[in-house]
């Protein structure tokens, strides 16, 4: 355990540390100001830690990801976003386990970060095309179930499924998918909040996720090229 913690704390740059603490502080401060409930606050902070640690290529991202997954599924259920619920319960929970195992086998021993890769152009085209087709099909299913914002919910779910697969495979393109997911979820939870919902921490979490995804795409692109 001590070795694991030591490795997770290795090779952090000052700006990365500042970003980690700033993001968590923003979420915590504004959540308290808006009187967010405890579940929402813990979910959001664990989510922030997860995505930043993922961008850093650290194994502990999957530990915080599991905490966020369970709590976020509960929050989404109370808001009737059933696509989000099914995504987290039936997909993210097992994928957190799989991701932890696969990443642990591909750690750069010099900096204790996962080795980054990039897809070939033909695979990029195939993945994005299939994703948009799946969005339409799953959106029709959610519409029949009576879910709120079925096609936005569908797009968020499908893109997230694809992004998580790319994440487990250590592909830089995951961050393009995460950017799309974040934009969609910001829209979904902004609508929820405007209708009287109290999930401000969740809305703020997705906003920070978007900023983080943009920065991490640049970081992973550079590092995958260098590798």
Secondary structure, DSSP 4 states (H G I P E B T S, - for coil): -HHHHHHHTTT--HHHHHHHHHHHHHHHHHHHHTT--HHHHHHHHHHHHHHHHHHHT-TTHHHHHHHHHHHHHHHHHHTT-HHHHHHIIIIIHHHHHHHHHHHHTSEETTTTEEPPB---HHHHHHHHHHHHHHHHHHHHHHHHHT-TTHHHHHHHHHHHHHHHHHHHTTBTTHHHHHHHHHHHHHHHHHHHHHTT---HHHHHHHHHHHHHHHHHHHHHHHHHHH-
